[in-house]
Amino acid sequence: MSMEILANLKPKDTAGKLAKNFIYNPLTSVLAAFLLIIGYLSLQIMPREEDPQIAISGGSIIVPAPGLNSKEIEKLITEPLEQKLREVNGVEHIYSVSTDNVAIVNVMYYIGQNREISNLKIYDKVMQNMDMMPRNAMQPLIKPLDIDIDIPIVNIAFYQKNQNIDYNTFVQTIENLKKEINTIQNISKTELKGAKREQFNVEVDLGKLKSYNLSLGQIANGISSIATRVPDISSKTADNKLVVFGIKNAIETVEDIENIMVAQYMGSPIYLRDIAKVSSGVDFQKEQSAKMIFKEENIIKEVDQVTLTIAKLAGTNAVFVANDVEKLLASKEANLEKMGIAFKTTRNYGERADEAVNELVHHLVITIIIIAVMLVFFLGWKESLIVTFTVPAILAVTLFVAYMGDQTINRITLFAFLLSLGLLVDAAIIVIENIHRHLHTHGSENRDMDELLVTATDEIGAPTNIATLAIILTMVPMAFVGGMMGEFMKPIPLNVPIALIASLFVAYIFTPYLSKKLLKRNDDGAHHHNGNKDQHTHDIKTEEI
């Protein structure tokens, strides 16, 4: 009988039609489980970041022009290039530097421009105007800004725990580790910062140089005979010596340099070892160094350190990448310890992103529990249970749509969920409240339960749809906010409308379905109420007689 009444029922709104089609559908429970599963998987799989990715485009154009001074560079290269670059659509700022022999022009696009297209625009504009360059200008170097991979997610500081390992072996070990880390999936860029360059140091004794009537040019020519290029010569040191830098090629050992014959004196060969001290070391003329201060066993230590920075590919999960790096380091820790190399992770963006997401998810769960407890006092525990189910179902749909849209889960994405959480339960509360009213209305005991649920849902369909649409329209203007703020807040206008639309479908499909399973009419109360009414009517008629 119930199925026949339901088949003859003609709902007017989408809400009633959804309720009618799903209230007996055996796939409704499967759909509920499916939504919760894809939501959980989306939460686990979605790339996690602390902050949303912001599309920043730009680049630098470097034009070498040997022989031109800064004024000539400015007039002949920088200013004409600036004028042409201003013709490119989307360029916000242009900065330039004109110095002797080189011009540097920096281009910054409006935030939100497509990076690949922006880079292509710069390249095309420069190449189209190469004929404007002066004759002695060299091929321009175009270096695009790549903010996606330039910011590291993991920084690891390595330092020598003891003196059992020399500096060059220390750096080379880290270089080898860097190559291994670079093979990890989704690693885009690794850099070693703070390391001094390995080299052979040639300290020339100026007194002996003068006594043999030699020049530095002769020494440079001698070294160049086994090197790929003539070494640079630095200024004098404090003890009146010169330091010559060489590049290791045919030079393998200190003896190779010491045995270089630089001249002949009175028929005897003069070797480099006769006039200079040769040693294998690092570029100790580089005064800059990085230090790390930390507390170990209640002792504050300050050590020289070399930092390995690791960046990830855009759109990948910072948590997974950071964990993969940590696993590799853990597997190498014992060997590094034997060599006298220790390390500390000074930055772990993946760990911070994971903590931020987990904290917001924790707050999300607390908010759902608070809503459930409040509804118990106003509607009852069964009604509260029904409404509470709709919240994770709605969030599951929203998370899945965000995952399919290549979004990342970050503090702004979850803030959008928290912002819309109070709005998400509106549709379900309205539906369950109207069902509750119909169940306790006089005469409800004579109505079919299925008809009552579908009718109650259909009644509130139109006003609920309009109210939800009005809330969605208030979020739309946020999508047109420009600049950094617009890019930062973009997850809100993207996710809140999806969540609100999902809330309607979930409320119309699952609220009547769960109400049929959990709620019952108070038939006894209803009959008792009717009995009192009949008795009262009989008394009135008796008095009239």
NUKOLSE-569468 format. One record per residue (C-alpha): residue in one letter; x, y, z. Coordinates in steps of 0.001 Angstrom, whole numbers, plus 524288, in hexadecimal, padded with zeros to 5 digits. Layout:
aa|east|north|up
A|X|Y|Z
...
***
This chain:
aa|east|north|up
M|80000|80000|80000
S|80B04|8093B|8037A
M|811CB|80723|7F66B
E|80519|809BE|7EF14
I|802C1|8167C|7F64B
L|810D0|81A92|7F3DA
A|80FB6|81757|7E55A
N|80395|81FE4|7E401
L|809EB|82B2E|7EB45
K|80DF2|83675|7E256
P|81808|83F49|7E902
K|818E7|84D28|7E3C0
D|82706|85031|7E740
T|8342A|849AD|7E4EF
A|83510|8472E|7F38E
G|828EC|83EB6|7F395
K|82CDC|837AB|7E718
L|83A1E|8340D|7ECC9
A|833DD|82F9B|7F975
K|829F9|82740|7F20C
N|8342A|820CB|7E93B
F|83DDB|81D7C|7F403
I|8353A|81A36|7FFB3
Y|8338C|80BFA|7FB2E
N|83F55|80B28|7F248
P|84874|80030|7F6E0
L|85423|807F3|7F1D4
T|851D1|81322|7FB57
S|8597E|80CA7|8063C
V|86412|808E4|7FC73
L|864B4|81708|7F7F7
A|8664B|81B97|80603
A|87196|8123D|8085A
F|877A2|815F0|7FB3B
L|8774E|8247D|7FE77
L|87DDE|82278|80BA0
I|88860|819D1|80596
I|88BEC|8231B|7FA75
G|88C13|82E60|80427
Y|89587|82749|80D17
L|89E2A|82342|801B7
S|89E29|83128|7FC6E
L|8A246|83645|809B8
Q|8AD94|82CA8|80A14
I|8B1D7|82DD3|7FBE3
M|8B03B|83C5E|7F960
P|8BD23|843E0|7F955
R|8BEDA|84A7C|8067B
E|8C4CD|857EC|807C4
E|8C4F2|861E0|8128B
D|8C0FC|86CED|8096F
P|8BA61|86CCB|7FC18
Q|8C2C7|86DA1|7EFF5
I|8C2AD|87B14|7E9DB
A|8C5A1|87CC9|7DB65
I|8D097|886C7|7DA53
S|8D677|88951|7CCEB
G|8E223|8912E|7C8B6
G|8F03F|89038|7C4D4
S|8FD32|896F1|7C24B
I|90367|89A7A|7B557
I|9123A|89B87|7B63F
V|918FA|8A1B4|7AA82
P|927F9|8A1AD|7AACA
A|92E56|8AC67|7A2AB
P|93D29|8AC73|7A4BA
G|94377|8B9A1|7A2FF
L|9378D|8C222|7A5B1
N|936D5|8CAA3|7B1BA
S|92AB6|8CC08|7BA37
K|9258F|8D819|7B2F4
E|926D9|8D174|7A5CB
I|92083|8C522|7AB46
E|91504|8CD14|7B041
K|912AA|8D493|7A391
L|9156D|8C9D6|799B9
I|91016|8BDB6|7A093
T|9087B|8BFED|7AD32
E|8FF0E|8CAB0|7A92B
P|8FB68|8C4EE|79BC8
L|8F98E|8B78E|7A1FD
E|8F0DA|8BD34|7ACAF
Q|8E83F|8C3DD|7A295
K|8E66E|8B74E|79AF8
L|8E391|8AF3D|7A71F
R|8D8EC|8B8C7|7AB2A
E|8D1AF|8B496|79EE6
V|8CFDC|8A709|7A4BA
N|8C23C|8A4FE|7AA42
G|8C1D4|8A20C|7B8D1
V|8CEA2|8A88C|7BCCC
E|8CD25|8B01D|7C980
H|8DAE5|8B4DA|7CCCF
I|8E7E3|8B5FB|7C5D2
Y|8F483|8B85F|7CD4B
S|901D4|8BA04|7C708
V|91026|8BB2F|7CA99
S|91A23|8C0F6|7C13C
T|92868|8BEBA|7C47A
D|934EE|8BE16|7BCB8
N|93491|8B2EC|7B2E9
V|92727|8AD9B|7B689
A|918B5|8B151|7B709
I|90F03|8AA5B|7BFE9
V|9005D|8AC4E|7BE1D
N|8F6ED|8A5CD|7C7BF
V|8E8C5|8A3B6|7C3BD
M|8DDA0|8A0F8|7CD3D
Y|8D01F|89CFA|7C87B
Y|8C349|89F09|7CF6F
I|8C0E9|89440|7D958
G|8B8D8|88946|7D3DE
Q|8BE67|88971|7C60D
N|8C1C2|87C38|7C02C
R|8D04B|87A30|7C266
E|8D35E|8725B|7B612
I|8CC28|87BDB|7AD2E
S|8D278|8877F|7B405
N|8E020|881DA|7B21A
L|8DD53|87FA2|7A3BF
K|8D8B4|88DB6|7A232
I|8E586|892E8|7A7C2
Y|8EDAD|88A25|79F0D
D|8E603|88DA8|792CC
K|8E6B9|89C3B|79557
V|8F57B|89C08|7978F
M|8F82A|89397|78BA0
Q|8EF75|89C06|782E8
N|8F783|8A7FF|78627
M|90549|8A29F|78555
D|907D0|8ABA4|779BF
M|906EB|8B743|78322
M|91296|8B289|78AFD
P|91FD5|8B923|788D8
R|929EB|8B1CC|780D1
N|93253|8ADCA|78C5A
A|926C8|8A8B9|7946D
M|9273A|89A22|796FB
Q|91BFF|89071|796D1
P|9126D|89404|7A1CC
L|910D4|88A8A|7ACFB
I|90276|88920|7B0D1
K|9009C|88362|7BE68
P|8F239|88163|7C219
L|8EDCA|8826C|7D028
D|8E9E3|8750C|7D521
I|8E3E0|87735|7E27F
D|8DE1E|8696D|7E2A9
I|8EB5C|862CC|7E40A
D|8F3ED|86DC3|7E926
I|8EE92|86CE4|7F6FD
P|8F403|860FB|7FE37
I|8EB46|85868|80698
V|8F669|851C9|80DFA
N|90341|8579C|812B7
I|90D8A|84EB3|8188C
A|91993|8544C|81F4A
F|9259F|84B79|81EE9
Y|93175|84DB6|82788
Q|93E0D|846EA|82B3D
K|93C0D|8404E|8383D
N|94AA5|83E06|839D9
Q|9572A|83FF2|83240
N|95804|831EA|82D62
I|953D3|83680|81FE8
D|959EF|84177|817F4
Y|95191|84C49|8127A
N|9522D|84847|80431
T|94E0D|83A50|80738
F|94349|83FE2|80FE5
V|93DE3|84828|804BE
Q|93F6D|83D5E|7FAB7
T|937C7|833FA|8036A
I|92C9B|83DA5|80429
E|92D56|83FA8|7F56E
N|92BB8|83108|7F372
L|92030|830FA|7FCDC
K|91A69|83C6C|7F570
K|91AA1|8346B|7E8E2
E|91370|8294B|7EF97
I|90912|8326B|7F51B
N|90730|83854|7E7AB
T|90293|82B12|7E2A5
I|8F716|82AB8|7EC30
Q|8E9FF|82BD0|7E56F
N|8E449|839B1|7E4C0
I|8F136|8401E|7E8AB
S|8F365|84B7F|7DF7B
K|8FF96|8526B|7E430
T|90A86|85059|7EDF5
E|91502|85A41|7F14C
L|920C9|85A47|7FA44
K|922ED|86752|800D1
G|92DFE|86C1E|80947
A|93829|86274|80426
K|945A0|86761|80097
R|94B3D|863B0|7F369
E|955E8|85985|7F2A9
Q|96277|85E83|7EC54
F|97145|85E5B|7EC59
N|97718|86A47|7F2F9
V|983D1|86F95|7EDB1
E|989F8|87970|7F702
V|994D7|88070|7EFC6
D|9A03C|885FA|7F77E
L|9A211|8938E|7F1CE
G|9B035|89436|7F6B7
K|9B42A|887F3|7EF5E
L|9AC5F|88C50|7E3A7
K|9B445|898D1|7E319
S|9C150|89202|7E559
Y|9BF05|8891B|7D9B2
N|9BA84|894CE|7D1AA
L|9AD75|88E69|7CEC1
S|99FB3|893B9|7CCF5
L|99268|88E6F|7D0BD
G|98F49|88D8D|7C25E
Q|999B4|8833C|7C0A3
I|99412|87B7B|7CC03
A|9866E|87CAB|7C666
N|98B24|8780D|7B91B
G|991D8|86C77|7BF66
I|985AE|86858|7C6C0
S|97D2B|86A63|7BABF
S|9852B|8602E|7B38A
I|97E63|85586|7BB82
A|971C0|85C97|7BEE9
T|965FD|85F8A|7B680
R|96734|86E1D|7B83E
V|97058|87833|7BE27
P|96D7C|87978|7CCB5
D|968EF|885E3|7D306
I|9724A|88D4E|7DBCD
S|96D84|89346|7E87A
S|97323|89EA9|7F00D
K|97E35|89DA6|7F9B3
T|97C5E|89695|8068E
A|9804C|89C1D|813AE
D|98DA7|8958A|8135B
N|99106|89B72|8060F
K|98DD6|88F4C|7FE03
L|9852C|88D38|7F236
V|97B27|88258|7F116
V|97893|87C8C|7E3B1
F|96C2B|874E3|7E0DD
G|96C63|8694B|7D7B9
I|96221|8604E|7D227
K|96424|851DC|7D3F5
N|96552|84AFD|7C6EA
A|97284|84542|7C36C
I|97652|84990|7D0FC
E|9740A|83E01|7D9F7
T|97D85|83FE0|7E533
V|98595|84A73|7EBBB
E|991B8|8449A|7E566
D|98C0D|84713|7D7E4
I|98C36|8559C|7DAA6
E|998F2|855C3|7E227
N|9A00A|84F55|7D6B1
I|99BAA|8599C|7CCE2
M|9A77C|86015|7C6C8
V|9A4ED|86EA5|7C5F8
A|9B234|87374|7C0BC
Q|9C0A4|870F8|7BFE0
Y|9CAD3|8782E|7C7CC
M|9D91A|8778A|7C3CD
G|9D677|86AF6|7BC3B
S|9CF54|86447|7C77C
P|9C096|861F3|7C778
I|9B876|8692D|7D185
Y|9ACE4|8617D|7D692
L|9A0FC|86715|7DD35
R|9A4E9|8606E|7E9E2
D|9B128|868ED|7EA24
I|9A9A8|875AE|7EAF7
A|99C56|87200|7F0AE
K|9958C|86977|7FA84
V|98B22|860AA|7F472
S|98050|85A85|7FC96
S|9736C|853B2|7FA4D
G|96817|85A55|80122
V|95C96|86331|7FF49
D|95A86|87144|7FB55
F|95DDD|876CD|8088D
Q|95D40|88479|802BA
K|94E8A|88320|8034D
E|94BE1|88993|8104E
Q|93D70|88655|810D2
S|9397F|87A2C|8182D
A|92D1B|87495|81DFD
K|92C98|870CC|82C42
M|922AF|86947|83422
I|92038|86B02|84297
F|9195A|86025|849F7
K|9186C|85A69|85789
E|91D6B|84CB1|859EF
E|91E7E|84669|8675E
N|91C1D|853AD|86DAA
I|927B0|85948|86633
I|925E3|863F6|85C1D
K|92DEC|860E8|85003
E|93176|8693A|84452
V|9364F|86212|83839
D|938D0|864EB|829E0
Q|92E56|85E89|821AD
V|92A8C|85BE8|8139E
T|91C0C|85C4A|81062
L|9158F|85351|80696
T|908C0|85927|80196
I|8FE62|85099|7FB4C
A|8F2C7|85572|7F34D
K|8E731|84DCE|7EDFA
L|8DF9F|84DF2|7E14A
A|8D3C1|856C6|7E0CF
G|8C6FC|85049|7E4D9
T|8CD4D|844BF|7EBCD
N|8CB6F|840EA|7F9F5
A|8D56F|847CD|80283
V|8D320|83DED|80D64
F|8D658|83224|804E7
V|8E269|83886|7FF04
A|8E7A8|83CB5|80C51
N|8E52D|82F18|811E4
D|8EC90|828CD|80691
V|8F820|831C0|8092B
E|8F7C7|82E8A|817A6
K|8F7A6|81FF1|814B9
L|9038D|82113|80BEF
L|90ADC|82901|81615
A|90769|81F1B|82099
S|90D32|8143B|8183B
K|919D8|81C03|816A7
E|91AF8|820E2|824A0
A|92344|81592|829B1
N|92D55|816E0|81ECD
L|92DE9|82594|82059
E|92FE7|823E9|82EFB
K|93B8F|81AF7|82C8A
M|9418E|82525|82395
G|93FD7|82FC7|82DC5
I|934D1|836DA|826BA
A|9289B|83AFE|82DFD
F|91C84|84207|82934
K|91071|848EF|82E1C
T|903F1|84BF3|826C8
T|9023C|85AB5|827F2
R|8F605|85B98|81F89
N|8EB92|8517C|81CC2
Y|8E071|857B2|8155B
G|8D9C1|84A7A|813D4
E|8D91B|84868|82281
R|8D3CF|8561F|8249D
A|8C9BC|85447|819CF
D|8C571|8473E|81F8F
E|8C428|84D10|82D27
A|8BC55|858A7|8280A
V|8B301|84FEB|82065
N|8B168|84631|82B8E
E|8AEBF|85121|8352F
L|8A429|856F9|82C9A
V|89E33|84987|82A3E
H|89E21|847A2|83911
H|896FB|8548C|83AC0
L|88DA1|8507F|82FF8
V|88A29|8441B|83770
I|88840|84BD9|84403
T|87F16|85531|83CF6
I|8770B|849E1|83792
I|875DD|84412|84536
I|87174|8512C|84AC9
I|866FD|85249|8403E
A|86266|8446E|8431C
V|86151|84703|851BC
M|859B7|8539B|84F80
L|85010|84CCC|84686
V|84D57|84264|850D1
F|84704|84CAD|8599A
F|83EF2|852E1|84EC3
L|83AB8|84752|8464B
G|83E45|83ABF|84D40
W|8498C|83153|84C7E
K|844BD|829F0|8408A
E|84283|83664|838E9
S|84FCF|83B34|83D63
L|85612|82E8F|83892
I|85001|8304E|82B26
V|854BA|83E56|829C1
T|86235|83AD8|82EE3
F|863CB|83072|8244F
T|8616E|83A62|81996
V|86D34|842B8|81D8A
P|87801|838C4|81A7D
A|8707C|834AB|80E41
I|8704E|842BA|8095E
L|87E9B|844E3|80CA8
A|881E7|83816|805D5
V|87B90|83CCA|7F93B
T|88266|849EC|7FA2F
L|88FAF|843C4|7FCAD
F|88E10|83A92|7F125
V|88A51|845B1|7E7F7
A|895FB|84D97|7ECDC
Y|89EF1|841F6|7EA89
M|899C9|8402D|7DCB8
G|89C06|84EB2|7DA78
D|8AA99|84D4B|7DDD1
Q|8A94C|8554B|7EA3A
T|8B200|85362|7F5F9
I|8AD3F|8521B|803D6
N|8B288|85D41|80BF2
R|8AE9E|86673|816C9
I|8A632|86ED7|80DB9
T|89F25|86302|807F5
L|89BD0|85E17|8158B
F|89844|86BD4|819E4
A|88E5C|86BE0|80EC8
F|888A7|85F49|81452
L|8881E|864F2|82206
L|881ED|8715C|81CAC
S|8774C|869B7|815B7
L|87529|85FAA|82076
G|86A49|8674F|826F0
L|863D3|868F4|819B4
L|86529|85AB1|815CB
V|85BB0|855C0|82021
D|85138|85FC7|81CD4
A|84AD6|857C0|8121C
A|84B1F|84B2E|81A19
I|845CB|85215|82634
I|83AD0|85842|81E4F
V|83711|84B1C|8185C
I|837AD|8439B|8253A
E|83033|84E52|82C5D
N|8255B|84E0A|82262
I|824D0|83F2F|8230D
H|8246F|84020|831E8
R|8191F|849D6|830FB
H|8117E|84120|827B4
L|8137A|83548|83076
H|80DB3|83C73|83C11
T|802DA|84361|834E1
H|7F4B3|83F9F|837C9
G|7F02B|83559|82E1C
S|7FDCC|83062|82AE7
E|7FA21|822ED|83002
N|7F0EE|8216B|8248C
R|7FB5B|824AA|81A6B
D|804CE|81B81|813FC
M|8129C|81D0F|81973
D|81934|81D94|80C22
E|80F73|82788|8070F
L|811BD|82FBC|8132E
L|82096|82FB8|81180
V|82040|83324|80307
T|815DA|83DA8|804E7
A|81D30|843D1|8103C
T|829A4|84432|8082E
D|822B1|84973|7FC27
E|81C52|85486|803D8
I|8291E|85AE6|807C5
G|83015|85888|7FAC3
A|82D9B|86572|7F3FB
P|83093|86EBF|7FF67
T|83C8F|866C4|80360
N|841C2|8671C|7F576
I|83FF8|875D3|7F48E
A|84647|8782E|801D5
T|85205|86FBF|7FE3E
L|8535C|8768D|7F112
A|85353|883C1|7F7E7
I|85E6C|87F64|800D5
I|86616|87A43|7F529
L|8649C|88755|7EE37
T|86AA2|88E38|7F9E5
M|876E2|885FD|7F7E6
V|87812|88854|7E940
P|87DD1|89623|7EA2E
M|88983|890A0|7F191
A|88D85|88994|7E50D
F|88FCE|896C7|7DE6E
V|898ED|89C56|7E8B4
G|8A608|89ECF|7E22D
G|8B415|89F28|7E6B1
M|8BA65|89739|7F156
M|8AE4F|89744|7FA00
G|8A5C1|891FF|7EF1A
E|8AF17|886C5|7EC4B
F|8B097|883C7|7FAC2
M|8A1F4|8835A|7FD4F
K|89E3F|87C4B|7F0AA
P|89B05|86F4A|7F796
I|88F88|875DD|7FE6F
P|88762|8797F|7F25D
L|88B5E|86C8A|7EC2A
N|887A8|8636A|7F750
V|87CBC|86A03|7FEF4
P|872E7|86A21|7F383
I|87610|85BD0|7F09E
A|873D4|8586E|7FEEB
L|866D4|85FAD|7FF39
I|861E7|85921|7F2CC
A|86614|84BF3|7F832
S|85ECD|84EFF|804CB
L|851F8|8500B|7FD3B
F|85377|842F9|7F665
V|857FD|83C0F|802B3
A|84CCD|841D1|80AA1
Y|84270|83E47|8007E
I|84790|83071|7FE4C
F|84C1F|82B93|80B8B
T|843B4|83301|81558
P|836CD|82C8D|81115
Y|83DC0|81F7E|80F73
L|8439B|81FB3|81D20
S|836F9|8251D|822DC
K|82FAB|81949|81DBA
K|839C1|81072|82442
L|83ABA|81788|83151
L|82E91|81FC1|833E6
K|82136|81AE4|83815
R|81440|8217F|839C7
N|80EB9|822FD|8476E
D|80234|81BA3|84407
D|7FE07|819BC|85227
G|7FEB5|8280B|854F9
A|7F78C|82B17|84897
H|7EC66|8217F|84B95
H|7EB84|8264B|8597E
H|7EA8C|83413|8548E
N|7DFA0|83037|84B34
G|7D890|828C6|855F4
N|7D839|834D3|85E8E
K|7D309|83C9B|85347
D|7C827|832C8|85089
Q|7C444|8326B|85EE3
H|7C401|84135|85F6A
T|7BB3C|841B7|8536A
H|7B205|837A6|8595A
D|7B0A4|83FAA|865D6
I|7AD13|84BBD|85E24
K|7A292|8446D|856A3
T|79CFE|83ECA|86347
E|79BC2|84C47|86949
E|794CC|8513D|85D42
I|78AEC|84632|85E37
***
